[in-house]
Amino acid sequence: MRYLSTRGNPDRKRFCEILLEGLAPDGGLYLPEAYPQVSDATLQQWRRVYHEQGYAALAFEILSLYIDDIPADDLRALCAKTYTAEVFGTGEIVPLRHLEDGVWIEALSNGPTLAFKDMAMQLLGNLFEYELGRRGEELNILGATSGDTGSAAEYAMRGKKGVRVFMTSPHGRMSPFQQAQMFSLQDANIHNIAINGVFDDCQDIVKAVSNDLAFKRKYKIGTVNSINWARLLAQVVYYFAGYIQATEQNAQKVSFAVPSGNFGNVCAGHVARQMGLPIDKLVVATNENDVLDEFFRTGVYRVRGTADTHETSSPSMDISKASNFERFVFDLLGRDSARVKALFGEGLSKTGQFDLSADPVFAQAASRYGFVSGKSVHADRLATIRATFEQHGMVIDTHTADGLKVALEQRTPGVPMVVLETALPIKFAATIVEALGREPERPAKFEGIEALPKRVQVMDADVAAIQALIAAECGY
Ligand SMILES: *Cc1c(COP(=O)(O)O)cnc(C)c1O
């Protein structure tokens, strides 16, 4: 398997070469040259694998189609080490919960940080440790987070050999639970940096350090953001596992509803569908930040400015642009990399938008690729959380509520609808209290974490000071 860039760079790379990279050198995103095709017989065999051997074995089957530069036994061991009942709470890893006639919730949020990002990040931690060990190299991960990504990255990389994490976050702006999750980690390789500023200041620091090429090379600066292909690939597995649980035979189609921000999660669904998984619709649910809903309704992709980016009660979907969207547009345009480069390169930086409404391919987003979309706002979220609790006794988080709201609008009779649960309600307790008048349940292992000692340093948004900190930790 070789990987290409969506913007046409002629180089072809192997999996482990792109594992530790972010963007391709031409600014594009990596995708496989072709999606491996899964026959009916193989899908039938994977049903047995999942039911008899479990999620880790299924993950190995799927990943090994895309990763041919890690020996099979090693890859199998990495999957087995990652997807355990101990880490993810159940033997099924991603159990389906029945909600009502034809509607299921796929539980993806029982990992260490209670959000679906653990599904990919836990594997990434093990892949990084493996590959760095093989190369005898180190990596310093520098990130910016407003919540879920940073904690998932820290819990995945804690104690990993060869990896240090420097995670910036806006001082005092994460929820108390999120702060406690991150700052209570005492591992020597995890560094929490609370920046006097907002999230954009944190992101600017990461950009400035990454653009300092001499520093970046000397200190092996890397990232773990959602454009990383390995993260996306790991997410493909739970579409198969969800499908297998929702059906008894392969003639049955299933739709998935996905609370979306950067388009990473639902892009993994697109990859699964392109591999031949019988997915009917891919339902993209957005919150008030409706860049993606606007595109799928109108064909116009319009990046939002800071003033137009809303702070909402499903904050992990508060995006101004969807960083993985280029991958889907590449496929939609028949893999025309010159056009992708024009649209996402100069086009977006000049005008902040592009318009495919007049192009016949736009209709294929729905007809050929199964994409539909919808939007859910704060009042919808509250109503959905309330109705789900009153009718089914189930408390869902704010992001999952956005997914469910749009899922119910997009149901087709006879086609099971699987809503991806992207976080547990305890992470966003204030809105649950607003909706239900009571605190969400807290898993036992998180009892009292707010009172634990905190390991964090508060710093100004000063690039040189952050660089000095990294250099001091590296000691070279
Ligand atoms: C990251 C995140 C999302 C958005 O996922 P994308 O892959 O960026 O579309 C949705 N919900 C929660 C809880 C998240 O943490």
The ligand as an ORCA input file, in Angstrom:
! r2SCAN-3c Opt
* xyz 0 1
  C     -13.570     15.693     18.280
  C     -15.000     15.525     18.642
  C     -16.041     15.622     17.693
  C     -15.787     15.966     16.243
  O     -15.124     14.960     15.549
  P     -14.438     15.257     14.130
  O     -13.655     14.045     13.828
  O     -13.562     16.468     14.348
  O     -15.525     15.532     13.141
  C     -17.345     15.407     18.109
  N     -17.631     15.141     19.404
  C     -16.675     15.052     20.346
  C     -17.062     14.784     21.750
  C     -15.330     15.234     20.006
  O     -14.374     15.153     20.955
*
